[in-house]
Amino acid sequence: MRRRRNAGYIFVPERRRMGSGWVLMVLIVVLSLSLMGLLMNHVSNGRVRLNEEKVSVMALDKAFEGFTVLHLSDLHASALGSDIEAWRELLYGKTFHAVVMSGDMVGIDGDYEPLLSLIHTLRAIRADVPIYLISGDDDPSPVISTARGTPEALANWVRAAVQMGATYLDAPVKQAAGKRTVWFVPEYLYDVDAAGMVTSLLKQKEAMEAKGQQYEAEGGASYRALCYRLDAMQRTVEAQKEMLATDLQIAVNHAPLDTSYVRTSLEWADQTKALNFRSISLLLCGHQCGGQWRLPGAGPVYMPDMGFFPGDNGIVGMQRINSLNQYISPGLGASEAHPLKGRLFNGPAVTLLKFTGSIQ
């Protein structure tokens, strides 16, 4: 009978068991890499990046060549708004003709001090540059229709921002660019019959006055909110009378518009009116915060209604949808409504958008 080979035979090397030291070493390496990643993320989130984009518009009037907008969004009351020196260093020597804040600058907690500090700093850097502001879905309601012991219709945070020097964008606002005009317009007004709304709101106002509701607590608050909306619509009607086909229109909305909505709006635009969807040269949005959590080379990790790793389309950056330029800001803070809290490998950023007639 042949004898079984010994496991220790000279030509068969003895297998060694991996000791606990190897496991410990692997754990240390993983922990070190994790800590390094978190540290890099912390440093990245503490510094604002300045992006630069060109807005190509076919047959752009020479008066608008080089017109530049500084676009900010989604501060969410982050302490970044109060870092005066960081903003001065970031924007020192930079040219821009308008600042647009596309919502959620205050955020769900309603702390508007960082926003006020940021407006004050921007005014100190460029006192001659207007600052336009809209609200976002996480901001407190900008118009108050319930009793709160004050005759003001606008919320405190909006009134404070206006007093600090910002313009709350509730109707088209014009700005001179040489001998031409740039209009900044809330996007929802492109879907509104402003003249019809004025007629409807006037009837509601008269009905409330007939009942004496303006003298009641709750009724008075609703009446003042209605009067505010009526005034905004009346200003919109007056702006439409001034608008020319040669003017530049920049629309502002908090959430990005999806491709199908944009294409339908372009198709049905009434080009006999100056304020129509085809007149928009640039639409500025925010809301997405760059996806909040990103992985290098893979983009956003997860977005509600989009799933895992949806890519950047519709989330951040410049989109060209037919004739419309839509730019979605990377944002400065993070929404608490997102299931992935904070920002991961996704440093805060603002953008300088420069108009050009060169088609790239």
Sequence and secondary structure as in RCSB ss.txt:
>XXXX:A:sequence
MRRRRNAGYIFVPERRRMGSGWVLMVLIVVLSLSLMGLLMNHVSNGRVRLNEEKVSVMALDKAFEGFTVLHLSDL
HASALGSDIEAWRELLYGKTFHAVVMSGDMVGIDGDYEPLLSLIHTLRAIRADVPIYLISGDDDPSPVISTARGT
PEALANWVRAAVQMGATYLDAPVKQAAGKRTVWFVPEYLYDVDAAGMVTSLLKQKEAMEAKGQQYEAEGGASYRA
LCYRLDAMQRTVEAQKEMLATDLQIAVNHAPLDTSYVRTSLEWADQTKALNFRSISLLLCGHQCGGQWRLPGAGP
VYMPDMGFFPGDNGIVGMQRINSLNQYISPGLGASEAHPLKGRLFNGPAVTLLKFTGSIQ
>XXXX:A:secstr
      TT TTS       HHHHHHHHHHHHHHHHHHHHHHHHHHTS EEEEEEEE TT  GGGTT EEEEE   
TT GGGG HHHHHHHHTT   SEEEEES SS TT   HHHHHHHHHHHHH TTS EEEE  TTS  SB  S  S 
S  B HHHHHHHHHTEEE SS EEEEETTEEEEEEEGGGGG  HHHHHHHHHHHHHHHHHHTGGGSHHHHHHHHH
HHHHHHHHHHHHHHHHH  TTSEEEEE SS   HHHHHHHHHT  TTSSSSGGGEEEEEE SSGGGSBEETTTEE
SEETTTEES  STTTSEEEEETTEEEEE   SS  TTSSS S BS   EEEEEEEES   
